Amino acid sequence: MKGNNGGIKADLLITGASQLVTLAGPPGPRRGRSMQDIGVIENGALAALGEKIVAVGTSAEVKERVILEDGSQVVDAGGRVVMPGFVDPHTHPVYAGSREHELALKLAGRSYLEILKSGGGILSTVRATRAASREDLAEQTARRLDLLLEHGVTTAEAKSGYGLSLEHEIRSLEVLRELNRRHPVDLIPTFMGAHAVPPEYRDNPGRYVDLVIGEMIPAVASDGLAEYCDVFCEEGVFDTEQSEKILCAGLALGLKPRIHADELADTGGAALAARLGAVTADHLLFASDQGIEALAEAGVMAVLLPCTSFNLASGRYARARKMLEANLAVAISTDCNPGSSPTQSMQLAITLACLYLRMTPEEAITAATLNGAWAVGMGNLAGSLEPGKLADVLIIDAPNYLHLPYHFGVNLIHSVFKRGTLVYSRSRVRRNSKEAWR
């Protein structure tokens, strides 16, 4: 919006960025080599009015162009990096309890599927989630969203999948809808009733698939509780035929398909995602060359989860370089969940993407912001710092963006702005205060 003298009205001005990482460019996800283009402006600045960005450029340019409204907030980034909020395209935040006791089982050599088959893993979380009250479930989930926000995530896809009954899957999605209304992080809901076969259907998994298709999906769709339908397509969970039935049932009722594919073995999940035109295929540790090529031809985005590979300690990571050579669009995620990836740090995901997926820092940053936004249908609003997009902005306590993958194991987030409002700011450490404790 322009003022009477031609200037641009603003009520938020962030100046003094050592680097403003904009990710600006043509609309759509970045593929292949274009993922290197992150749009760095030295000594950058950004202005916003209400929820939207109105100007980006050098500090001198933006200061000259904007007219600040009364009561405007002016922030000096102090030579820090300013960049878009992280968009996490694959999370499982709505559950009760935790599974720290399973670490000893993993260290003793028990595999993920072995723990699941013995009633642990996902099924352990299902028991805790079903037993929790709605209020407790909402509070535990809100605390996880707080941590995502403090680590720079401003938008996240969020799955159900720890209820595994009509009642508890609906309750989980209702909790997500409630939290989306009152928590700063924008949540994009995904129905994942096909996360595992619950104990009561262990001897007849086909009946559970029928329940997902015949009752759960229609109930979710009729109440508008989810935008996507996901399925754990894996040996010992849901095979490709069952997965296709579930995803097609969701698609018929307006739930766009996503798929957990080829995480533990090459079971044809990538090929299925390509055949169905899924929005994303996630994990892909064992995706074949043919599966990767099929995804590229179908325009399916690959969502890679290096924190999960790191935590499972199998030594196997998705072949990101092969995917980029195939001109795939790649996003990365925390896979925040209670078992295989109990973390809320997209910064860790960026570091691991560089070290083990062999992505460049620029590719990893693109994967954690702009491509993440397109992976959740928010690419026209989030993932880059451009006029007209949401003012979802991070100030990173680092002199340049290379510190994101380099300085690992700590939270480099200094401040988070969501839709133009400061929602998190790290307080200063008190120095020279030992006298006060004597």
Backbone hydrogen bonds, N-H to C=O, Kabsch-Sander energy under -0.5 kcal/mol:
donor,donor_aa,acceptor,acceptor_aa,energy
3,G,7,G,-4.4
6,G,3,G,-1.8
8,I,65,R,-2.8
9,K,1,M,-2.8
9,K,7,G,-0.5
10,A,67,I,-2.0
11,D,48,A,-2.8
12,L,48,A,-1.7
13,L,73,Q,-2.5
14,I,46,L,-3.1
15,T,13,L,-0.5
15,T,75,V,-2.7
17,A,44,G,-2.2
18,S,80,R,-2.0
19,Q,80,R,-0.7
20,L,41,I,-2.8
21,V,19,Q,-0.7
21,V,82,V,-3.0
22,T,20,L,-0.9
22,T,39,G,-2.5
23,L,38,I,-2.6
32,G,328,L,-1.7
34,S,31,R,-1.8
35,M,32,G,-1.6
36,Q,33,R,-2.1
37,D,34,S,-1.6
38,I,36,Q,-1.0
41,I,20,L,-2.2
42,E,40,V,-0.5
43,N,18,S,-1.7
44,G,17,A,-1.0
44,G,41,I,-0.7
45,A,57,G,-2.7
46,L,14,I,-2.5
47,A,55,A,-2.7
48,A,12,L,-2.3
49,L,52,K,-2.5
52,K,49,L,-1.6
53,I,389,K,-3.0
54,V,47,A,-2.9
55,A,47,A,-1.7
57,G,45,A,-1.7
59,S,43,N,-3.0
62,V,58,T,-2.7
63,K,59,S,-2.3
64,E,60,A,-1.7
65,R,61,E,-1.6
66,V,62,V,-2.0
67,I,8,I,-3.2
68,L,66,V,-0.5
69,E,10,A,-2.8
72,S,69,E,-1.6
73,Q,11,D,-2.5
74,V,72,S,-0.5
75,V,13,L,-3.4
75,V,73,Q,-0.5
77,A,15,T,-3.5
77,A,75,V,-0.7
79,G,16,G,-2.7
80,R,77,A,-0.8
81,V,396,I,-1.5
81,V,398,A,-0.9
82,V,19,Q,-2.6
83,M,394,L,-2.1
85,G,392,D,-1.9
86,F,152,G,-2.5
87,V,368,A,-2.4
88,D,86,F,-0.6
88,D,155,T,-2.4
92,H,336,C,-3.1
94,V,159,K,-0.7
95,Y,93,P,-1.1
99,R,338,P,-0.6
102,E,99,R,-1.7
103,L,100,E,-1.5
104,A,101,H,-0.6
105,L,101,H,-0.6
106,K,102,E,-2.3
107,L,103,L,-2.5
108,A,104,A,-1.3
109,G,106,K,-1.7
110,R,105,L,-2.4
115,I,111,S,-2.3
116,L,112,Y,-2.0
117,K,113,L,-2.7
118,S,114,E,-1.3
119,G,116,L,-1.8
120,G,115,I,-2.4
123,L,120,G,-1.4
124,S,121,G,-0.8
125,T,121,G,-1.6
126,V,122,I,-2.2
127,R,123,L,-1.8
128,A,124,S,-1.7
129,T,125,T,-2.7
130,R,126,V,-2.6
131,A,127,R,-1.6
132,A,128,A,-1.2
137,L,133,S,-2.7
138,A,134,R,-2.4
139,E,135,E,-2.2
140,Q,136,D,-2.6
141,T,137,L,-2.1
142,A,138,A,-2.5
143,R,139,E,-1.9
144,R,140,Q,-1.4
145,L,141,T,-2.1
146,D,142,A,-2.3
147,L,143,R,-1.7
148,L,144,R,-2.3
149,L,145,L,-2.6
150,E,146,D,-2.6
151,H,147,L,-1.4
152,G,149,L,-2.2
153,V,148,L,-2.8
154,T,86,F,-2.3
154,T,152,G,-0.6
155,T,86,F,-1.3
156,A,186,D,-2.9
157,E,88,D,-2.6
158,A,188,I,-2.8
159,K,91,T,-2.1
160,S,190,T,-2.0
169,E,165,S,-2.7
170,I,166,L,-2.1
171,R,167,E,-2.0
172,S,168,H,-2.0
173,L,169,E,-2.1
174,E,170,I,-2.3
175,V,171,R,-2.3
176,L,172,S,-2.0
177,R,173,L,-2.2
178,E,174,E,-2.4
179,L,175,V,-2.6
180,N,176,L,-2.3
181,R,177,R,-1.0
181,R,178,E,-0.5
182,R,178,E,-1.0
183,H,179,L,-2.7
186,D,154,T,-2.2
188,I,156,A,-2.5
190,T,158,A,-2.5
191,F,228,Y,-2.9
192,M,190,T,-0.5
194,A,230,D,-0.6
195,H,193,G,-1.0
196,A,193,G,-0.6
201,Y,198,P,-2.1
202,R,199,P,-1.6
204,N,201,Y,-1.4
207,R,204,N,-1.2
208,Y,204,N,-1.0
209,V,205,P,-2.2
210,D,206,G,-2.1
211,L,207,R,-1.9
212,V,208,Y,-2.6
213,I,209,V,-2.4
214,G,210,D,-3.5
215,E,211,L,-2.4
216,M,211,L,-2.1
217,I,212,V,-2.6
219,A,215,E,-1.8
220,V,216,M,-2.7
221,A,217,I,-2.7
222,S,218,P,-2.4
223,D,219,A,-1.3
224,G,221,A,-1.1
225,L,220,V,-2.3
227,E,189,P,-2.7
228,Y,189,P,-1.2
229,C,256,K,-2.6
230,D,191,F,-2.6
232,F,194,A,-2.5
233,C,231,V,-1.3
233,C,260,H,-1.6
234,E,232,F,-1.1
234,E,238,F,-1.3
237,V,234,E,-2.3
238,F,232,F,-1.2
243,S,239,D,-2.9
244,E,240,T,-2.5
245,K,241,E,-1.9
246,I,242,Q,-2.2
247,L,243,S,-2.7
248,C,244,E,-2.5
249,A,245,K,-2.0
250,G,246,I,-2.1
251,L,247,L,-2.6
252,A,248,C,-2.1
253,L,249,A,-0.7
253,L,250,G,-1.0
254,G,251,L,-1.6
255,L,250,G,-3.0
256,K,227,E,-2.1
256,K,254,G,-0.7
258,R,229,C,-2.3
259,I,280,T,-1.0
260,H,231,V,-2.5
261,A,259,I,-0.8
261,A,282,D,-2.5
262,D,233,C,-0.6
267,T,265,A,-1.4
272,L,268,G,-2.1
273,A,269,G,-2.6
274,A,270,A,-2.2
275,R,271,A,-2.5
276,L,272,L,-2.3
277,G,273,A,-0.8
277,G,274,A,-0.7
278,A,273,A,-2.6
279,V,257,P,-2.9
280,T,257,P,-0.6
281,A,301,M,-2.3
282,D,259,I,-2.9
283,H,303,V,-2.2
284,L,261,A,-2.5
284,L,282,D,-1.2
286,F,262,D,-2.9
287,A,284,L,-0.8
292,I,288,S,-2.5
293,E,289,D,-2.4
294,A,290,Q,-2.2
295,L,291,G,-2.1
296,A,292,I,-2.1
297,E,293,E,-2.3
298,A,294,A,-2.0
299,G,295,L,-0.9
299,G,296,A,-0.6
300,V,295,L,-2.1
301,M,279,V,-1.9
302,A,329,A,-2.4
303,V,281,A,-2.3
303,V,301,M,-0.6
304,L,302,A,-0.6
304,L,331,A,-3.0
307,C,333,S,-0.6
308,T,305,L,-0.9
309,S,305,L,-1.4
310,F,306,P,-2.4
311,N,307,C,-2.3
312,L,308,T,-2.5
313,A,309,S,-1.2
314,S,309,S,-0.8
319,R,284,L,-0.5
320,A,318,A,-1.8
321,R,357,L,-0.5
323,M,319,R,-1.9
324,L,320,A,-2.7
325,E,321,R,-2.4
326,A,322,K,-1.3
327,N,324,L,-1.5
328,L,323,M,-2.5
330,V,328,L,-0.5
331,A,302,A,-3.0
332,I,367,A,-1.5
333,S,304,L,-1.6
335,D,90,H,-1.2
337,N,341,S,-1.9
343,T,341,S,-2.2
346,M,344,Q,-0.9
349,A,345,S,-1.5
350,I,346,M,-2.2
351,T,347,Q,-2.1
352,L,348,L,-2.8
353,A,349,A,-2.2
354,C,350,I,-1.8
355,L,351,T,-2.6
356,Y,352,L,-2.9
357,L,352,L,-1.2
359,M,353,A,-2.3
364,A,360,T,-2.6
365,I,361,P,-2.3
366,T,362,E,-2.3
367,A,363,E,-2.4
368,A,364,A,-1.5
369,T,365,I,-0.7
369,T,366,T,-0.9
371,N,366,T,-2.3
372,G,366,T,-0.6
373,A,369,T,-2.2
374,W,370,L,-2.0
375,A,371,N,-2.0
376,V,372,G,-0.8
376,V,373,A,-0.9
377,G,374,W,-1.1
378,M,373,A,-3.0
379,G,373,A,-0.6
381,L,378,M,-1.9
382,A,378,M,-2.8
385,L,22,T,-2.8
386,E,384,S,-0.9
388,G,53,I,-2.8
389,K,386,E,-2.3
390,L,381,L,-2.4
391,A,51,E,-3.1
392,D,390,L,-2.1
393,V,391,A,-0.8
393,V,417,F,-2.0
394,L,83,M,-3.2
395,I,415,S,-2.4
396,I,81,V,-3.4
396,I,394,L,-0.6
397,D,412,L,-3.6
398,A,396,I,-2.5
403,H,400,N,-1.7
404,L,401,Y,-1.7
406,Y,402,L,-1.4
407,H,403,H,-2.7
408,F,406,Y,-1.4
412,L,410,V,-0.8
414,H,395,I,-2.9
415,S,395,I,-1.5
416,V,424,Y,-2.7
417,F,393,V,-3.1
418,K,421,T,-3.0
419,R,417,F,-0.5
420,G,391,A,-2.4
421,T,418,K,-1.7
423,V,416,V,-2.8
423,V,421,T,-0.5
424,Y,416,V,-1.4
426,R,414,H,-2.6
431,R,429,V,-0.6
436,A,433,S,-0.8
437,W,433,S,-0.5
437,W,434,K,-1.4
438,R,435,E,-1.2
